[in-house]
């Protein structure tokens, strides 16, 4: 999966979790209503969609604040 495909997949997962909000790769997800429950849903959605398991140490709101930060974490699991 190349970088653009990964961004597209991550954006699709975010849109499933954070509804009724326009999100692009630079959107601060915490500023648009991401909370602890939606954060957990996003982690599960990413794991299911990309067939990965994100380690507990990487599950931190700051690692999931933008599409770029999410892609940075997720890309390590796809390598």
Secondary structure, 3 states (H helix, E strand, C coil): CCHHHHHHHHHHHHHHHCCCCCCCCCCCCCCCCCCHHHHHHHHHHHHHHHCCCCCHHHCCHHHHCCHHHHHHHHHHHHC
